[in-house]
Amino acid sequence: MKQILEASLETLSAIVRDEVLLRRIQDIVDCVREALKRGNKILLCGNGGSAAEAQHIAAEFVGRFRKERKGLPAISLTTDTSILTALANDYSFEKIFARQVEALGAPGDVLITLSTSGNSPNCLLACEIATKKKMKTIALTGAGGKLKEIADISFCVPSQTTAHIQEAHLTVLHAVCELVEKAFS
C-alpha cells in the first residue's frame, strides 16, 4: 500500500519541481479565466476515467469549487448518452466529441481534452475541429501523444502509469478551478 501511495506522490512531486509544468498550469488558468470573463464557455472531453474527470470538472465550474460565486458555463461532452450513442452509431466513435464541438463550440470558447495516452482519436478530432472554430484548446495527457502537438496548451504528466496520470490531471484541474474561481468571487 505504502509503495502505491508513494508512487502517486512522486508523480505530483515531479510536477511541483518542474517550473515548465507549473507555468503550463498558470497558462491553463489564464486561458480559462479570460474565456469565462469574455462570456465564453468551457467544453471538456475524455474517455473512461478521463470522461468522469471531464464531468467532475464541469460540475465544479457550474456549481462551485470552494467559494460561493456565480455559475460558470462548462459542459462535459461525455454525459448525454442519447447524443453519444447516436453519434457513435450514425457516424463513428471517433466523432462523438468533434460533432458536439461543431454544434456547441464558438470562437473564444475553450476545449479541454483529457487523454492519458494523448492519442485518443475522438479527442484528437475534437481538438482539430475546435481549432478550426477558433477555440482555444488545452490537452492534459501523459508523457506522450499527438494531442500535445496540436493543442494550444499542453500539460503532460511525467508518468507512464494511467492511474497516476489521471490523479495528476484531477489535482491540476482542481488547482485550475480554485485559481479561476478567485476571479469570480
C-alpha positions in Angstrom: 0.0 0.0 0.0 2.7 2.5 1.0 4.6 1.8 -2.3 1.4 2.6 -4.3 0.8 5.9 -2.5 4.4 6.9 -2.7 4.4 6.4 -6.5 1.4 8.6 -6.8 3.0 11.3 -4.6 6.2 11.1 -6.6 4.3 11.9 -9.8 2.8 15.0 -8.1 6.2 15.9 -6.6 7.7 15.8 -10.1 5.1 18.3 -11.3 5.8 20.6 -8.3 9.6 20.5 -9.0 9.1 21.3 -12.8 8.9 25.1 -13.5 7.7 24.4 -17.1 4.8 22.3 -15.9 3.9 24.9 -13.2 3.9 27.6 -15.9 1.6 25.4 -18.0 -0.9 25.2 -15.1 -0.8 29.0 -14.9 -1.3 29.2 -18.7 -4.4 27.0 -18.4 -5.7 29.2 -15.6 -5.2 32.3 -17.6 -6.8 30.8 -20.7 -9.9 29.5 -18.9 -10.3 32.7 -16.8 -10.1 35.0 -19.8 -12.5 33.0 -21.8 -15.1 33.0 -19.0 -14.6 36.7 -18.4 -15.4 37.3 -22.0 -18.6 35.3 -21.7 -17.3 32.2 -23.4 -17.7 28.6 -22.2 -15.6 25.6 -21.4 -16.1 22.2 -23.1 -14.4 19.1 -21.7 -14.0 15.6 -23.0 -12.2 12.3 -22.4 -12.7 8.6 -22.3 -13.2 6.2 -19.3 -11.8 7.7 -16.2 -11.0 10.9 -18.1 -14.7 11.1 -19.1 -15.5 11.0 -15.4 -13.0 13.8 -14.7 -14.4 15.9 -17.5 -17.9 15.6 -15.8 -16.4 16.3 -12.4 -14.6 19.5 -13.5 -17.6 20.8 -15.5 -19.6 20.4 -12.3 -17.0 22.3 -10.3 -17.3 25.3 -12.7 -21.1 25.2 -13.0 -21.6 24.7 -9.3 -18.8 26.0 -7.1 -15.4 24.7 -6.1 -14.5 26.4 -2.8 -16.3 29.7 -2.7 -19.8 30.8 -3.4 -20.0 32.6 -6.8 -22.0 32.8 -9.9 -22.2 29.6 -12.0 -19.6 29.4 -14.8 -20.5 27.9 -18.2 -18.9 24.5 -18.6 -20.2 21.4 -20.5 -18.8 17.9 -20.3 -19.2 16.3 -23.8 -19.3 12.9 -22.1 -22.6 13.0 -20.4 -25.5 12.8 -22.8 -26.0 9.1 -23.7 -28.5 9.8 -26.4 -26.1 12.2 -28.2 -23.1 9.9 -27.6 -24.8 6.7 -28.9 -26.5 8.5 -31.8 -23.2 10.0 -33.0 -21.3 6.7 -32.5 -24.0 4.8 -34.4 -24.6 7.3 -37.2 -21.0 8.5 -37.7 -18.3 6.8 -35.6 -17.0 6.7 -32.1 -14.1 8.9 -33.3 -16.6 11.7 -34.0 -18.6 11.7 -30.7 -16.8 14.8 -29.3 -16.0 16.6 -32.6 -19.6 16.7 -33.7 -20.5 18.2 -30.3 -17.7 20.8 -30.6 -19.1 21.6 -34.0 -22.6 22.1 -32.6 -21.8 23.7 -29.2 -18.5 25.4 -29.6 -18.0 29.1 -30.6 -14.9 31.2 -31.3 -13.3 32.1 -28.0 -14.6 29.0 -26.2 -12.1 26.6 -24.6 -11.9 22.8 -25.2 -10.1 20.8 -22.5 -9.2 17.3 -23.7 -8.1 14.6 -21.2 -6.2 11.6 -22.6 -3.7 9.6 -20.7 -2.1 8.4 -23.9 -2.5 11.7 -25.7 -3.6 9.7 -28.8 -7.4 9.2 -28.3 -8.8 9.6 -31.8 -12.0 11.2 -30.6 -10.1 13.8 -28.6 -7.7 14.5 -31.4 -10.6 15.1 -33.9 -12.4 17.3 -31.3 -9.2 19.4 -30.9 -8.9 19.8 -34.7 -12.5 20.9 -35.0 -12.1 23.3 -32.1 -9.0 24.9 -33.7 -11.0 25.4 -37.0 -13.7 27.1 -35.0 -11.1 29.5 -33.4 -11.5 28.0 -30.0 -8.6 27.6 -27.6 -7.5 24.0 -27.0 -6.0 22.5 -23.8 -4.7 19.0 -23.7 -3.9 17.1 -20.5 -2.0 14.0 -21.3 0.5 11.5 -20.0 4.1 11.7 -21.1 3.4 11.4 -24.9 0.9 11.5 -27.6 -0.2 13.6 -30.6 -2.5 15.9 -28.6 0.4 17.7 -27.1 1.5 18.7 -30.6 -1.8 20.1 -31.8 -3.3 21.8 -28.6 -2.6 25.4 -27.8 -1.6 24.5 -24.3 -0.4 21.0 -23.3 0.1 19.7 -19.9 2.0 16.3 -20.0 2.2 14.4 -16.7 5.6 12.8 -16.3 4.4 9.3 -15.8 3.6 6.1 -17.8 1.1 4.9 -15.2 -2.6 5.6 -16.2 -3.8 5.9 -12.6 -1.1 8.4 -11.6 -1.7 10.4 -14.8 -5.4 10.6 -14.0 -4.7 11.5 -10.4 -2.4 14.3 -11.5 -5.0 15.6 -14.1 -7.6 15.8 -11.3 -5.2 17.6 -9.0 -4.1 20.1 -11.7 -7.7 20.8 -12.7 -8.8 21.3 -9.1 -6.0 23.9 -8.8 -7.3 25.5 -12.0 -10.8 25.6 -10.6 -9.6 27.2 -7.4 -7.5 29.9 -9.2 -10.1 30.7 -11.8 -12.8 30.9 -9.1 -10.9 33.7 -7.4 -11.7 35.9 -10.4 -15.4 35.4 -10.0 -15.8 35.5 -6.2 
